[in-house]
Amino acid sequence: MESLRLPKDILMGAIKVTLTGCREAWIENYRGILEYTDKQILLQGKTCQVCFEGTRLSIDYYTNEDMKISGCIACVRYL
């Protein structure tokens, strides 16, 4: 990994989560959406699942590579 100078998250297939306060989350390298309600969004990654919990949660947009979640995010759990 060091000699290629590529980010570890890409090489390992890890989910990358970037939070902007408690209002926005940007997610990269996810595999799929397992559950989607206004209180919980559960995403599948290569090696784990990530669960966002809160109120008024919504997926603003998503592609095969990334997505944006907004709302009042109270908790992020890695399962």
C-alpha positions in Angstrom: 0.0 0.0 0.0 2.8 2.4 0.9 4.6 2.0 -2.4 1.4 2.6 -4.5 0.6 5.8 -2.5 -3.1 5.0 -2.7 -5.4 5.8 0.2 -5.9 2.8 2.6 -9.7 3.1 2.5 -9.7 2.5 -1.2 -7.3 -0.4 -1.1 -9.0 -2.1 1.8 -12.6 -1.3 0.6 -13.4 0.4 3.9 -16.4 2.7 4.3 -15.4 6.3 4.7 -17.7 8.6 6.7 -17.3 12.3 6.9 -19.6 14.2 9.3 -20.4 17.9 9.2 -21.6 18.5 12.7 -24.8 16.5 13.4 -26.6 17.6 10.3 -24.8 16.0 7.3 -22.8 12.8 6.6 -20.9 12.0 3.4 -20.3 8.3 2.8 -17.9 6.7 0.3 -17.2 3.1 -0.6 -20.5 1.6 0.6 -22.0 -1.5 -1.0 -25.7 -1.0 -0.5 -28.6 0.3 1.5 -30.1 -2.3 3.9 -32.6 -0.2 5.7 -34.0 3.3 5.1 -36.4 5.1 7.4 -36.6 8.7 8.8 -35.1 7.4 12.0 -32.5 4.9 10.8 -30.3 4.3 7.7 -28.3 1.1 7.6 -25.6 0.7 5.0 -23.6 -2.4 4.0 -19.8 -2.1 3.5 -17.3 -4.6 2.4 -16.3 -5.6 5.9 -18.9 -4.0 8.2 -22.3 -2.3 8.4 -22.8 1.4 9.4 -26.0 2.5 11.1 -27.0 6.2 11.3 -29.7 6.9 13.9 -31.6 10.2 14.5 -34.6 12.1 13.3 -35.8 13.4 9.9 -33.0 11.4 8.2 -33.0 11.4 4.4 -30.7 10.4 1.7 -30.2 13.6 -0.4 -28.4 11.8 -3.2 -26.5 8.6 -3.9 -24.4 7.0 -6.6 -22.5 3.7 -6.8 -19.6 5.4 -5.1 -21.0 7.9 -2.6 -24.0 9.4 -0.9 -25.1 12.2 1.3 -27.3 11.8 4.4 -28.9 14.8 6.1 -31.2 15.3 9.1 -30.5 15.3 12.9 -27.9 12.6 13.2 -27.7 11.4 16.9 -25.6 8.3 16.5 -23.3 6.5 14.1 -22.6 2.8 14.9 -20.3 0.4 13.1 -21.6 -3.2 13.3 
